Amino acid sequence: MDSHHNLKQFNTLGLDSVCDRYVRINSLSDLEALPRDLKVSEVLVLAGGSNLLLSPEINRLVAHIQPRNHIQLEDNLVVAWAGTSWHELVVWAVSKQLGGIENLALIPGTVGAAPIQNIGAYGVELKDVLVWVEVYNWQTGGYHRLSNEECHFSYRHSLFRYHDQPWIISRVGLDLRPNRPINLSYPALNQYLADNKNPNYADVAKAVTEIRQSKLPNPSQLANAGSFFKNPIINRNTAERLEKKFKKIPLFPVPDKPDMLKTSAAWLLEKCHFKGKRNGDAGFYDKHALILVNYGQASHRELMELIQSAKKTVKSKFGITLEEEVRIV
């Protein structure tokens, strides 16, 4: 266990952040070696660091799930270790002709982080294929599997996002099958594959990868936290009011919520002139208004000022409160 460890290389925004204590988690035995007397508020679980905005000082023990791809078939499910690269899991699945997560290609981060915000893209969410999440309870030293229903998944949300349990996700079980229907419901993906009359899972994963690469910066080349805000979900009355004033506002149906519509956070930010806007070395990407980036030596203060300015401006112009997708610690 290290003390006063700098986490700069472990968060994709590239922020200097020093934690009190730091321990590497390479295996289940490393999980089981964690102190039993730690309170939930005293622990921060870190994996790929792609969905975090870290404060300069973290007064907690950071348990860092190490990258290690471990995937196996167990009881007809695909079971993966929390430190497995999510994209590598997608690559593995399509190579085995197993469908269900091909639309989620190139999402940064690890398998263990995926259930926390119920990752989703191009018409698919993790909850569509997840069967269980295994967690380790460091206070009892035991493991427990939560079913899909027990995870309380919704749009970019789950039980794990805001909980007070002494849990660390250790493995997940996914129902990936060779006969799952291809999902081309997302217009951009459907258009991209228009000339392919019979795409397979690998074709979809390749298309999603190329679309994402054309729109989003690679964190290894330009430090960023990916999509920073959730796409707001609003009621139909609000949507109708906004549509009268802003004719081209994008609106999409929300599954299982017929009285609600989803709009685009990127569109709202762009209309408020935040695309490419900078505050020192902090900025919103000049090719996609939803991506928060660090152009070099951005400080926590510069990033937070920009975030608050964006939220305030969108609220003033549209009456919509943006909610962070990225976790601010």
C-alpha positions in Angstrom: 0.0 0.0 0.0 1.4 3.4 -1.0 0.8 6.8 0.6 0.4 10.1 -1.1 0.1 8.6 -4.6 -0.5 10.8 -7.6 -3.4 9.6 -9.8 -2.6 11.7 -12.8 -1.8 8.8 -15.1 -4.9 6.9 -13.9 -7.6 9.4 -15.0 -8.3 10.2 -18.6 -8.6 13.9 -17.9 -5.0 13.9 -16.8 -5.5 15.8 -13.6 -3.0 15.9 -10.8 -4.7 14.3 -7.8 -3.0 12.9 -4.8 -4.7 10.3 -2.6 -3.9 9.4 1.1 -3.5 5.7 0.4 -3.3 3.6 -2.7 -3.5 -0.1 -3.3 -3.5 -2.1 -6.5 -6.2 -4.8 -7.0 -5.0 -7.5 -9.4 -7.1 -10.4 -8.3 -9.9 -11.6 -6.0 -7.2 -12.3 -3.3 -6.2 -8.6 -3.4 -9.8 -7.7 -2.8 -9.9 -10.1 0.1 -6.8 -8.5 1.6 -8.5 -5.1 2.0 -8.9 -3.9 5.6 -12.3 -4.9 7.0 -12.7 -1.7 9.2 -12.9 0.8 6.3 -16.1 2.9 6.1 -17.7 3.4 2.7 -16.8 7.1 2.8 -13.1 6.2 3.2 -12.8 4.2 0.0 -12.7 5.3 -3.7 -12.7 2.5 -6.3 -10.8 3.4 -9.4 -10.5 1.5 -12.6 -9.9 3.1 -16.0 -10.5 6.6 -14.7 -12.5 7.5 -17.8 -15.6 8.7 -16.1 -14.1 10.8 -13.3 -13.2 14.3 -12.5 -10.8 14.1 -9.6 -10.1 16.8 -6.9 -6.5 17.8 -6.3 -6.6 15.9 -3.0 -8.5 12.6 -2.3 -8.7 11.9 1.4 -9.5 8.3 1.0 -8.0 4.9 0.3 -8.0 4.4 -3.5 -8.5 0.8 -4.5 -7.3 0.6 -8.1 -8.7 -2.3 -10.1 -5.8 -3.2 -12.4 -6.2 -3.8 -16.1 -6.3 -7.6 -16.8 -8.4 -9.2 -19.4 -10.0 -12.3 -18.0 -13.1 -13.6 -19.9 -14.7 -17.1 -19.7 -17.9 -18.9 -20.4 -19.8 -20.0 -17.3 -23.3 -21.6 -17.3 -23.9 -20.2 -20.8 -22.9 -16.7 -19.7 -19.9 -14.6 -20.6 -18.2 -13.8 -17.3 -15.5 -11.1 -17.1 -13.2 -9.8 -14.4 -13.9 -6.2 -13.4 -10.5 -5.0 -14.7 -11.1 -6.3 -18.3 -11.1 -3.6 -20.9 -14.7 -3.1 -22.0 -13.7 -2.7 -25.7 -11.6 -5.8 -25.6 -14.6 -7.7 -24.2 -16.6 -6.4 -27.2 -13.9 -7.5 -29.6 -13.8 -10.9 -27.9 -17.6 -11.3 -28.1 -17.9 -10.5 -31.8 -14.9 -12.8 -32.6 -16.9 -15.6 -31.1 -20.1 -14.5 -33.0 -21.8 -13.6 -29.8 -24.2 -10.7 -30.1 -25.6 -8.1 -27.6 -22.8 -5.6 -27.0 -21.5 -4.8 -30.5 -23.2 -1.4 -30.4 -21.1 -0.6 -27.3 -17.7 -0.9 -29.0 -15.0 1.6 -28.2 -16.6 2.8 -25.0 -13.6 3.6 -22.7 -13.2 2.0 -19.3 -13.5 -1.4 -17.8 -16.1 -4.1 -17.3 -16.4 -3.3 -13.6 -17.3 0.3 -14.3 -19.9 -0.5 -17.0 -22.8 -1.4 -14.6 -22.3 1.7 -12.5 -23.7 4.1 -15.1 -25.4 1.4 -17.2 -23.3 2.3 -20.2 -25.2 2.7 -23.5 -24.7 3.8 -27.1 -26.3 3.5 -30.5 -29.6 2.1 -29.3 -28.3 -0.4 -26.8 -27.7 -0.4 -23.0 -25.8 -2.7 -20.8 -29.0 -3.6 -18.9 -30.2 -5.3 -22.1 -27.7 -8.2 -21.7 -26.6 -8.1 -18.1 -27.7 -11.1 -15.9 -25.8 -10.4 -12.7 -23.1 -8.3 -11.1 -20.9 -9.9 -8.5 -19.7 -7.6 -5.7 -17.2 -8.1 -2.9 -18.1 -6.8 0.5 -14.8 -5.8 2.2 -16.4 -5.5 5.6 -17.8 -9.1 5.7 -15.2 -10.6 3.3 -18.0 -12.2 1.3 -19.2 -12.1 -2.3 -22.8 -11.5 -3.5 -24.4 -11.5 -6.9 -27.1 -9.0 -7.7 -29.6 -9.7 -10.4 -30.4 -7.3 -13.3 -33.5 -6.2 -11.4 -31.7 -5.7 -8.1 -29.3 -3.3 -9.9 -32.2 -0.9 -10.6 -30.9 0.2 -14.0 -32.2 3.2 -15.8 -30.7 5.7 -18.2 -27.0 6.2 -17.1 -27.9 5.1 -13.7 -27.9 2.1 -11.4 -27.9 1.1 -7.7 -24.1 1.4 -7.8 -23.9 5.1 -8.8 -25.0 6.4 -5.4 -24.9 3.7 -2.8 -23.6 3.4 0.8 -22.6 -0.3 0.7 -19.0 -1.6 1.2 -19.0 -3.1 -2.2 -16.5 -3.4 -5.0 -17.6 -5.0 -8.3 -15.5 -8.0 -9.0 -17.1 -9.7 -12.0 -20.2 -9.4 -14.3 -22.2 -12.1 -16.1 -23.6 -11.3 -19.5 -26.1 -13.1 -21.7 -24.5 -12.9 -25.2 -25.9 -15.1 -27.9 -25.1 -16.1 -31.5 -28.8 -15.4 -32.5 -29.4 -12.0 -31.0 -31.0 -9.6 -33.6 -28.8 -6.8 -35.0 -29.9 -3.5 -33.6 -29.6 -0.7 -36.2 -32.3 1.6 -34.7 -29.9 4.4 -34.2 -30.1 6.6 -37.4 -26.4 7.3 -37.8 -25.5 3.6 -37.5 -28.3 2.6 -39.9 -27.0 5.1 -42.4 -23.4 4.0 -42.0 -24.3 0.4 -42.8 -26.9 1.2 -45.5 -24.8 -0.6 -48.2 -24.4 -3.7 -46.1 -27.6 -5.7 -46.5 -26.7 -8.4 -44.0 -24.3 -7.0 -41.4 -23.0 -9.3 -38.7 -21.9 -8.4 -35.1 -18.3 -7.6 -36.2 -19.6 -5.3 -38.9 -21.7 -3.4 -36.4 -18.8 -3.1 -33.9 -16.5 -1.9 -36.7 -19.0 0.7 -37.8 -19.6 1.9 -34.3 -15.8 2.1 -33.7 -15.3 4.2 -36.9 -18.2 6.5 -36.1 -16.9 7.1 -32.6 -13.3 7.7 -33.8 -14.6 10.3 -36.3 -16.4 12.3 -33.6 -14.6 11.8 -30.3 -11.0 12.5 -29.3 -8.7 9.7 -28.2 -7.9 10.3 -24.5 -4.3 9.2 -25.1 -3.9 12.1 -27.6 -6.2 14.7 -26.0 -7.1 14.2 -22.3 -10.9 14.1 -21.9 -13.7 12.5 -19.8 -15.9 11.6 -22.7 -19.5 12.7 -22.7 -19.7 14.9 -19.7 -23.5 15.5 -19.3 -26.4 13.1 -19.6 -28.9 13.7 -22.4 -31.8 15.4 -20.5 -35.2 13.6 -20.2 -38.1 16.1 -20.2 -41.9 15.8 -20.1 -44.0 16.3 -23.2 -45.3 19.7 -22.1 -41.8 21.0 -21.7 -40.8 19.5 -25.1 -43.8 21.1 -26.9 -42.9 24.5 -25.3 -39.3 24.2 -26.4 -40.2 23.0 -29.9 -42.3 26.1 -30.5 -39.4 28.3 -29.6 -36.6 26.2 -31.0 -37.9 24.5 -34.1 -34.9 22.1 -34.6 -34.5 20.9 -31.1 -33.9 17.1 -31.3 -36.4 15.0 -29.4 -36.4 11.2 -29.0 -38.8 8.7 -27.4 -37.8 7.2 -24.1 -38.5 3.4 -23.9 -41.1 2.6 -21.2 -41.8 6.3 -20.6 -44.4 7.4 -23.1 -44.9 10.8 -21.4 -41.2 11.7 -21.6 -38.8 12.6 -24.3 -35.0 12.8 -24.5 -33.2 15.7 -26.0 -29.5 16.2 -26.9 -27.2 17.8 -24.3 -24.6 18.4 -27.1 -27.3 20.4 -29.1 -28.2 22.5 -26.0 -24.5 23.2 -25.3 -23.8 24.1 -29.0 -26.8 26.5 -29.1 -25.3 28.1 -26.0 -22.0 28.5 -27.8 -20.0 26.1 -25.6 -18.7 24.0 -28.5 -14.9 24.8 -28.5 -15.3 27.2 -25.6 -12.3 27.3 -23.3 -11.4 28.4 -19.8 -7.6 28.3 -19.7 -6.6 24.8 -20.6 -10.1 23.4 -19.8 -12.6 23.3 -22.7 -15.4 21.7 -24.6 -14.1 19.9 -27.7 -14.3 21.9 -30.9 -15.8 19.0 -32.8 -18.4 17.8 -30.1 -19.8 20.1 -27.5 -20.5 17.4 -25.0 -16.8 16.4 -24.6 -14.9 18.0 -21.7 -11.2 18.2 -22.5 -7.9 19.1 -20.9 -5.8 20.9 -23.5 -2.6 20.6 -21.4 -2.5 21.8 -17.8 -6.1 22.4 -16.9 -6.8 22.8 -13.2 -9.7 21.5 -11.3 -10.9 25.0 -10.7 -10.9 25.8 -14.5 -12.9 22.7 -15.3 -15.4 23.3 -12.5 -15.9 27.0 -13.6 -16.6 25.9 -17.2 -19.0 23.1 -16.0 -20.9 25.5 -13.8 -21.0 28.2 -16.6 -22.4 25.6 -19.0 -25.1 24.4 -16.6 -26.1 28.0 -15.7 -26.3 29.1 -19.4 -28.4 26.1 -20.5 -30.7 26.5 -17.6 -31.2 30.2 -18.4 -31.8 29.6 -22.1 -33.8 26.4 -22.1 -35.0 25.9 -18.6 -33.3 22.5 -18.5 -30.9 21.5 -15.8 -28.0 19.5 -17.1 -26.9 16.5 -15.0 -23.3 15.2 -15.0 -22.7 11.8 -16.4 -19.1 12.0 -15.2 -18.6 11.4 -11.5 -17.0 14.4 -9.7 -14.9 13.3 -6.7 
